[in-house]
């Protein structure tokens, strides 16, 4: 099992995210993607407000103690982002192995490095950096949809071009940020008019695909079968983005 020797504290808040992850998966299955999007945005806003009012030092998720905006709000975002990248079944398998290994444990009790070790075992090499971004460091994105245009190509279909800017940052406990290299898989989405009702009401997904982003700009051109209304990058707020309101924009149809 992979180890993280730098993480020495007893960290019950991170371990508690095992239950939180299960709740998130039930929410998504019961109410669908639209409700999940609203919940993730709520948790993201809660985390951003919390770190903005931090009076001492913000800690990475793996080291957090008594900072609810981190272990509750950021914890939800982190586990959802991990399963979104590698698959729910892999995360569930890691959690099953972990719980089987540490249940009814006598002192010394489990710590974050134990849980992260099990997660590392199921995470493919191309996504290992996620464990660092989500759990071991304070990593933020500043993604923005800069342009979204479409043109009718007949038969009710549209060719859509989405352009976005991408920035990745690492922050210390005081909030001082430094640029970090971008090498991430990020969703690009194109959406039609709203559909459904109640908790399930949300925009119709016309296109939603992960793109491997390695630079500061991204352009995607594709075709959809209905008139697009909005488009952008990371539209479901899976990443921890400093300004989530500019991730999507209205599509200009020519």
FENSUL-V773167 format. One record per backbone hydrogen bond with DSSP energy under -1.0 kcal/mol. NH is the residue of the N-H (numbers start at 1). CO is the residue of the C=O. Records with the same first field share a line. If there is no record, write none. Layout:
BEGIN
NH=CO, CO
END
This chain:
BEGIN
7=4
8=6
15=11
16=12
17=14
18=15
20=16
21=17
22=18
23=19
24=20
25=21
26=22
27=23
28=24
29=25
30=26
31=27
32=28
36=32
37=33
38=34
39=35
40=36
41=37
42=38
43=39
44=40
45=41
46=42
47=43
48=44
49=45
50=46
51=47
52=48
53=49
58=173
62=135
63=60
70=67
71=67
72=68
73=68
74=69
75=70
76=72
77=73
78=74
79=75
80=76
81=77
82=78
83=79
84=80
85=81
86=82
87=83
91=87
92=88
93=89
94=90
95=91
96=92
97=93
98=94
99=95
100=96
101=97
102=98
103=99
105=102
114=111
115=111
116=112
117=113
118=114
119=115
120=116
121=117
127=124
128=125
130=127
131=128
133=129
134=130
135=131
136=131
137=132
140=169
141=240
142=167
144=165
145=246
146=163
147=163
149=161
150=252
151=159
153=157
157=154
158=224
159=151
160=222
161=149
162=220
163=147
164=218
165=144
166=216
169=140
170=178
171=138
172=176
175=172
178=170
180=168
184=213
186=211
188=209
189=232
190=207
191=230
192=204
195=202
200=197
201=198
202=195
204=193
206=190
207=190
209=188
211=186
213=184
218=164
220=162
222=160
224=158
229=191
230=191
231=249
232=189
233=247
234=187
237=234
241=239
242=141
246=243
247=244
249=231
251=229
252=148
254=150
END
